[in-house]
Amino acid sequence: MGPGFFIIAILGCADGSAACTPVATMPTRYESRAACEAATVTSLAANGDFDFPTVLAQCRPAKAPAAQRSAPLQRQVVNTRQS
């Protein structure tokens, strides 16, 4: 299994943060949860203008970009019958 990636999701919350809805996902991918969490304050400040009483930034696991995923195994079919 390769390295994990994290993205920042911006959530709009109502009812005392009991009901949160994802309203945006930041395009930047972080290689560690710590790096992601360090960027949440800046991301929230730049993207906190949604119509909710409370807006949160949360780090979530993400899939690796397609270029960094390992290629699927390919099988080569060999005909062993002689004609």
C-alpha positions as a printed NumPy array, in Angstrom:
array([[  0.   ,   0.   ,   0.   ],
       [  1.397,   3.398,  -0.991],
       [  1.506,   6.608,   0.984],
       [ -1.723,   8.11 ,   2.223],
       [ -3.063,  11.378,   0.925],
       [ -5.343,  13.835,   2.674],
       [ -7.576,  16.629,   1.425],
       [ -9.354,  19.438,   3.242],
       [-13.141,  19.362,   3.179],
       [-15.043,  22.514,   4.144],
       [-18.24 ,  21.693,   6.04 ],
       [-21.206,  23.952,   6.669],
       [-22.899,  23.145,   9.976],
       [-26.243,  23.964,  11.565],
       [-27.854,  22.894,  14.838],
       [-24.756,  23.356,  16.99 ],
       [-22.484,  21.468,  14.582],
       [-24.666,  18.349,  14.812],
       [-25.713,  18.47 ,  11.15 ],
       [-22.751,  19.243,   8.868],
       [-22.82 ,  19.202,   5.082],
       [-19.754,  19.175,   2.822],
       [-19.78 ,  22.446,   0.841],
       [-16.303,  22.455,  -0.742],
       [-13.206,  20.326,  -1.186],
       [ -9.81 ,  21.944,  -1.547],
       [ -7.794,  20.741,  -4.56 ],
       [ -4.476,  20.433,  -2.699],
       [ -3.461,  16.952,  -1.551],
       [ -1.268,  16.529,   1.52 ],
       [  1.036,  13.58 ,   2.118],
       [  0.392,  13.491,   5.876],
       [ -2.478,  14.248,   8.206],
       [ -0.231,  16.661,  10.12 ],
       [  0.506,  18.72 ,   6.987],
       [ -3.192,  18.743,   6.128],
       [ -4.235,  19.843,   9.605],
       [ -1.615,  22.611,   9.575],
       [ -3.252,  24.019,   6.416],
       [ -6.865,  23.935,   7.691],
       [ -6.767,  27.382,   9.328],
       [ -5.592,  29.066,   6.12 ],
       [ -8.063,  27.113,   3.965],
       [-10.95 ,  27.945,   6.27 ],
       [-10.051,  31.65 ,   6.311],
       [ -9.976,  31.717,   2.504],
       [-13.121,  29.591,   2.023],
       [-15.391,  30.325,   4.976],
       [-17.993,  32.476,   3.225],
       [-20.827,  29.936,   3.101],
       [-24.333,  30.571,   4.44 ],
       [-24.1  ,  28.414,   7.581],
       [-23.918,  29.393,  11.255],
       [-20.703,  27.373,  11.602],
       [-18.113,  26.444,   8.975],
       [-15.436,  23.826,   9.695],
       [-12.365,  22.53 ,   7.862],
       [-11.681,  18.818,   8.193],
       [ -8.885,  16.619,   6.827],
       [-10.085,  13.485,   5.086],
       [ -8.242,  10.577,   3.48 ],
       [ -8.134,  10.755,  -0.315],
       [ -7.066,   8.461,  -3.089],
       [ -3.673,   9.026,  -4.648],
       [ -3.662,  10.987,  -7.904],
       [ -3.921,   8.698, -10.939],
       [ -0.301,   9.323, -11.963],
       [  0.92 ,   8.103,  -8.571],
       [ -1.196,   4.967,  -8.322],
       [  0.496,   1.754,  -9.281],
       [ -0.468,   0.493, -12.703],
       [ -2.74 ,  -2.534, -12.788],
       [ -1.028,  -5.823, -13.451],
       [ -1.173,  -6.923, -17.05 ],
       [ -1.205, -10.547, -18.054],
       [  0.431, -11.901, -21.102],
       [ -1.347, -14.858, -22.684],
       [  0.976, -17.423, -24.165],
       [ -0.34 , -20.153, -26.394],
       [  1.405, -23.363, -25.396],
       [ -0.365, -25.584, -27.95 ],
       [  1.607, -26.619, -30.952],
       [ -0.244, -26.793, -34.253]])
